[in-house]
């Protein structure tokens, strides 16, 4: 039988996973290109490390946002 995980716990785990993916994309950018973040690459029509970093970081923050009851 599969243990039940609360929606909040799953959301926070997914948020942490996406934040780690964003971190690894940033590390990959440093090792491949030699710099951390170039804002000019955000307006480049091709998919770049910067765009992936922003998307994964935004998703992680949106999922990790806690609403107070």
C-alpha positions as CSV (number, residue, x, y, z in Angstrom):
1,X,0.0,0.0,0.0
2,X,1.3,3.4,-1.0
3,X,1.5,5.9,1.9
4,X,-0.6,9.0,1.5
5,X,1.3,12.3,1.2
6,X,-0.5,15.6,2.0
7,X,-0.9,18.1,-0.8
8,X,1.2,20.7,1.1
9,X,4.1,18.2,1.6
10,X,4.0,17.2,-2.1
11,X,3.9,20.8,-3.2
12,X,6.9,21.7,-1.0
13,X,8.9,18.7,-2.2
14,X,8.2,19.6,-5.8
15,X,9.2,23.2,-5.0
16,X,12.5,22.1,-3.5
17,X,13.2,19.8,-6.4
18,X,12.6,22.6,-8.9
19,X,14.8,24.9,-6.9
20,X,17.6,22.3,-7.1
21,X,17.1,21.9,-10.8
22,X,17.5,25.7,-11.1
23,X,20.6,25.6,-9.1
24,X,22.1,22.8,-11.2
25,X,21.3,24.8,-14.4
26,X,23.2,27.7,-12.9
27,X,26.1,25.5,-12.1
28,X,26.0,24.1,-15.6
29,X,26.0,27.6,-17.0
30,X,29.1,28.5,-15.0
31,X,31.0,25.4,-16.1
32,X,30.0,25.6,-19.8
33,X,30.0,29.4,-20.4
34,X,32.2,30.7,-17.7
35,X,29.7,33.2,-16.3
36,X,26.6,32.9,-14.1
37,X,23.8,34.9,-15.7
38,X,23.6,37.1,-18.7
39,X,20.3,39.1,-18.9
40,X,20.8,39.6,-22.7
41,X,20.2,35.9,-23.2
42,X,16.7,36.3,-21.9
43,X,15.7,38.2,-25.1
44,X,17.4,35.6,-27.4
45,X,14.8,33.7,-29.3
46,X,16.6,30.4,-28.7
47,X,16.3,28.3,-25.5
48,X,19.1,29.3,-23.2
49,X,20.3,28.4,-19.7
50,X,19.1,31.8,-18.4
51,X,15.5,31.1,-19.6
52,X,15.5,27.7,-18.1
53,X,16.9,29.0,-14.8
54,X,14.2,31.7,-14.6
55,X,11.4,29.3,-15.4
56,X,12.4,26.7,-12.9
57,X,13.1,29.3,-10.2
58,X,9.7,31.0,-10.8
59,X,7.9,27.6,-10.6
60,X,9.8,26.7,-7.4
61,X,8.8,30.0,-5.8
62,X,5.2,29.8,-6.9
63,X,4.8,26.3,-5.6
64,X,6.6,27.1,-2.4
65,X,4.5,30.1,-1.6
66,X,2.5,29.4,1.5
67,X,-0.9,31.0,2.1
68,X,-1.7,31.9,5.6
69,X,-5.1,30.7,6.8
